[in-house]
Amino acid sequence: MNKKDKFNKIILFIDTLLEQSTPEKPAWNLESIIDNKPAHWNYIDGCMIKAILDIYDATGNKKYLDFTDRFIDFFIDDDGKILGYNCSDYNCDNINEGKVLYRLYEYTGKRKYFLAIDTLYYQLKNQPRTESGNFWHKKIYPNQTWLDGLYMVQPFYMAYEMKFNAKVNYRDIIKQFENVHRLMRDEKTGLFYHGYDGSRESFWCDKKTGLSSNFWTRSIGWYIMALVDTLEEMDDMFFQEYMKLQDYLKEIVDAVLIYKDKEKNMFWQVTDQGARHGNYLETSGSSAICYGLLKASRLGFLPAYYARYGVEIFNSITDNKLELKDDEFILKDICLVAGLGGMPGKGSYKLRDGSYEYYISEPKVNNDAKGVAPYLFSFAEIIRLDK
């Protein structure tokens, strides 16, 4: 398939998903569909709406901006109150959808978007913290830091500090990355564990280190995207911190690329376990790493040659995971969800204990935003690269 046909195929995939989606029932939010949840503010929609905004920025096609504006407008009233959002949950995931508000406020001038940004920032001012100073991932997960949370919160937090708060708390953001690097990085592989419990009380954590027991590729992807998107919101006024995050980024990228499948140019669900029985080449984590490589290369956070790896990964995902089945495009082999503790797993292995058996048991699904969104983040970067 030539480049033009591949571009048209992906655009058709995007447009089909948008045609099937409303704020009340987005086609890409499989968790809400499976659990029959009412419309509510959530990180999954936030990932997808950011992706559509990225496609707008890359193509200039206003239909994508119009869709995101209509979608987000549905959830926010004129006073900045957000449908289905509860600050007292102190859930880092709930900050993620707020990232699109900055651009939508800039593009539309709607005051409600600015007020909603403040609504979410209020949560961060009161978010419980671990002893080392990081935000609890959720109130229901006390003393726990997950890599996911860095992506959900820190780019939003940095954008607020840079745009509206005179950079007063920028050091707090850097400190949270420093803590994760110090506490959650494996010295032997350079990879990062999914979760850390500062209290050592969770059943899933090592009682000496507080760490979960495996490397989950999507969580490493969250970490890479958190670094890139936070760096994008910064400037070199704080030069040492700016360079430190870039060093962290190159370090994790170099570490994870060692585990890329050499034939398929993708990453395994459990990062370092290769073709072990049950492991599979997973779409969301591969796409997140791909996006990090492409965007960081474009913005100069990584040397330009890293874009080549991103292009290879993107082409492999497109060739191997995006397919036409029964006249419908599907992006396949997306891990539906994975976490630590809390509710039971959705697959055959119910205990969310961070074991290898747990991670490979969670269902593989098609067209879920946790895979589609980073794939489209990457597509937007590919468009920019081609230009």
N, C-alpha and C positions, 0 to 999 in steps of 0.2 A: 504493500500500500504506500503510495507516495505521500509527501508531506501535506499537500492540499486535501487529499481524501481523508487523511488522518485528522486534520483540523476540522473538517466538516462533520466527521463521525462524532467527535467529542462535542461540538456545538449542538448537534442533534440530540445527543445524550443529555446535555444540560437543559435544552429547551423542553424536552419531553418531561424531565423531572419537574420543571417549573409549571408546566401545564397541568400536571397531576397534583399540584400542591396548593394549599391555602394555609393561612395562619392557624386555622382550627385543626387542620389535618395535613401536615407536610408529609409528602411521600417518602422523604429521606429519614424520618425519625421512627425507626422500627421499634425502639423501646416503647414509645408512646402508643404506637399502633398495637403492639403485642399486649401491653398492659391496659389498653383502652383508657389512657389518661386524657383528661380534658386539656384544652389549649393552655399552655403555661410557659413562662419564661424559663429557658433551659440552655445548657451549654451546647447541646447537640445542634439545635437550630442556630445558635450563635456561630458555630463553626461553618455551617452551610451559608449563612447570610454573609459572613466575611468572604467566603469563596466567591459568591456571586458579585459582591462589590469589587473584588480583585479582578474578576473577568470584565466588569465595567471599566475599571481603570486601565486595563490592558487593551481593550478593544474600542472604548469610547461609545459602545452601543448603549443608548439611553434606556432601552427596555430593561436592562439589568439593574440600573439604578432605580427605575420606577418600581420594579418588583420588590427590591429590598426596602424601599421607603414605605410601600403599602404594607409589607409584612410587619415591619417593626412598629409602624404607626398604630397597628391594631392593638399592640400590647401596652401602649403608653397613653395615659390620659393627659389632659392639658396641664395638670399640676405635677407631672413627672411621676405619678404613681404607676407601678408596673404590674400588669396582670399576672397572677400566679407567683409573685415573688414575695418572699418573707425574709426580711433582714435578720430576724432572730434565729433563723436556721444556721447562720454563719457558715455558709456553704461556699467554698471557693469556686466551685463549678458555676455558681450563679453570676459571677462577675464576667464570665467569658463573653456573653452576648452583648455586654456593654461596650466592647471594643469598637463595634460598628457605629456606635452613637457619635463618636468624634467626627468621623467622615460624613455621616448623614447630617449632623448639625452644620458642618461646613458647606455641604452641597445644597441643603434645603433651607437653612436658617430657622428651622422650627425650634422654638424656645423649649418645647416639651422634651426635646432630646437632651438639651443642656441640663434641664432639671433632673432628668433620669440619670445622667452621669453623676450628679451630686448625690442622688439617692443611693447609688451603688458605692460611691466613695465613702459615704457615711458608714457602710458596713465595714470597710477596711479600717476605719479609725477605731472600731470597737472589736475587731476580729480577735478571738483568743489566740494566744501564742504559746509555742513551746518554750522550754527553759532557755534554749539558744536564741530565740527571737523570731522564729519562723511562724507564719500563720498556721493554725490547725487546719487540716484539710477540710473538715466539717466539724460542727459542734458534736455530732454523734461519733466522731473519731478523735477523741481528745488526745493531745500531745503527739499527733501523727502528722508527718510531712510526706506527701506523695509527689512524685515528679509531675504528675498531671496538674497539680495546683500551681506550680510555677508558670505553666502555660496559661492557665485560666486567669491568673491575677496580674502577674508582674508587668506585661506590656500595657495593660489598662492603667495600672498604678503609675508607671513611668510616664505615660502620656498625660495623666492628670497633673503630675508634678511639673512637667515641662511646660504645659499649656496654661495651667490655672493656679498653680501653687508656688510659683517662684523657686521650684526645685528644692523645696525645704526638706523633703523626705527622701530624696534620691538615694542617700547613703543607706537607708533602711532596705531599699530594694537590692542594692549591691550586697549588703550583709546577708540577705536571705539566700542569694546565689552562693556566696562564700560558705555558708553553713552547709548547704547541700553538697558542695564540692568536698568539703572536709569530712562530712559524716556519711555520705551515701555512695561515694566513689570506691570501686574495688581497685586496690593498688596493682593487683596482678594483671587484670585485663584492661583497666581503664574504663570499663563500663560502669553504669550506675544501676543500683538496685531500685526497684519500684517504690518501696516504702520504707519509712523509718519511724519507729516509736521511741520517743525520748524517755518515756516512762518505763520501757521494757515490759509492759504489762500485757500487751496483745498476744494472743495465742500463736499468731503467725510469725512473730519476730524472734530473732536470735537474742537470748537473754543477756549476752555479753555485748553485742554490737547494736542491738535494736533494729537490725535490718531484716527485710524480707529475704527470701532464699533464692530468688532467680532473677534473671534479666529478661524483662518483657519488652519486646521491641517497640511497641507503641508508646510505652512510657518513656523510653529513650528518645523517641521521636518528639513527644511532648516537650522534653527538656531541650532538645536542639531548637525546636520552633520557638520556645520561650526565650532562649538566648538571642536568636536572630531578630525576633519581633521587638524585644526590649531594646536591643542595640539600635534598631531603626528609630525608636522614639528618643534616643539620647543624642548628644553631640559631644564633641571632644573637649568641651569646657572642663569636664572632669576627666582629664586625659588618662590618669592611671587606672581608674575604674573602667573607662571605655576600653582600654587595651586589655584589662584583666578578663572581661567578658569575652573578648575576641580570642584570647588565649584559651579560655575554657572551651569555646566553640571548636577551635581547631583540634584541641586535645580529644574531645569526645568524637568528633567526626573521624579523625585518624583511627581511633580505637574501634569504632563500630564498622568502618569500612573493611577491616580485616575479616569480619564475619559475613560479608556479602557473598551470596552464592555466586561462584565464578561463572557458572553456565547461564543462569537465569538473571543475574544482576538484580536480585531482590534479597530481602532479609527474612529470616525465619521468625515464626511466632515467639518462640523462646530463643533469644538471640544467638547464644553460643552453643546450641545443641544440634545444629545442622540437621541432617536427615534422620535423626533418631525417630523411632517409631512414634507416630502421632503428630510429629512436628510438621509444619507446612509453611510455604512461602506466603506471608501475610501482607495484605494490600495496604492497610491503613498505616502501619509502622513504616513500610517501605516508602509510601507516599510522603509521609512527614519528613523522613530523612532526605528524600529527594528535594522537597521544597526548601529545606534548610540549606542544602548544597547550592541550589540554583540562586536563591535570593541572596545568600551571603556572598556568593561570587559576584553578583551584580552590584551589590552595595559596597564591595571592597572589604568585607569582614573576613573573607577567605581569599587566597590567591585565585586568580581567574581560572586556572586550570581545573579547579574542583567542579566547575560547571559541567565538564565532560562526564564526570561520574553521575551527576544529576540527570543529564540527558540520557545516559545509558539506562538508568533506573526507570525514568519516565517511559522510554520506548518499550522497555520490557513489560511494565505494568499494562501499557496500552495494548501490546501484542498478546499478552498471556492472560490478562484478567478482565479486559473490557471486551465483551462479546455480544453478538446479536443472537438472541434465542427467542423463538416464537414471535418474530417481528418486534422484539423489544430489546433495547440495549440493557445489559446488566454489568455492573462492576462487582466482581465476585471475590470470595475468600477474605471477607472483612470480619474480624473478630467483633462480635456484637458488643461485648462489654467484659471488662475484667477489673476486679478490685481486691481488697484485702479486708477480711472480717465482715462484719455487718450482715446484710441479707445473704441468703444462700445463692450459690451459682445458678445460672440458668441452663447449664448443661447437665451431663450425667454425674459429674463430680461436684457435690453440693457445697463442700467446705471451702471457703475462699481463703485458703491457707498459704497461697503463694508458691505452692509446689509445682513441679513440672506437670504432674497429672492434672492439676487444676487448670493451668493456663491452656492446655491443649483440649480441655473438655468444653470450654465455653463455645457456644454455637458460632459457626461461620455463616454469614448472611450476605445478601446482595444489596447494593445501592443504599447502604446506611451511610449517613453523613460523616460518621467518624472515619470512613474510608474515602467517600466521595469528596469531602471538603479538602483534605490535604492533597488529593489528586488534582483537584481544580486549582488550589493554590499553586501547585507545580505547573499546571497548564498555563496559567497567567504568566508565570515566569518564562516558560518556553516561548510564548507569544512575544514577550519583551525581548528575549534573546534573539529571536528571528528578525525582529525589527532592527 
